[in-house]
Amino acid sequence: MWDYFQNKTILITGASSGIGEDLALSSALPNWLFDLLIPRLSGQKKDLEPRLL
C-alpha cells in the first residue's frame, strides 16, 4: 500500500501544474483522493494510468 502511495506522490511531484507540489507535500491525503484529483488536475488520466502500475 505504501508503494502505491509513493508512486502517486512521485507522479504528482513531477506534474507540470503548480498545484502538484502542494499535493505532494500533503502526504496525509488518502489514495482515493489522489484518484479523484490527479485526472482533474492533469487532464491526462489515460497517459498517467500506466505509470501508476
Buried (B, 14 or more C-beta within 10 A) or exposed (E): EEEEBEBBBEBBEEBEEEEBEEBBEEEEBEEEEBEEBBBEBBEEEEEBEEEEE
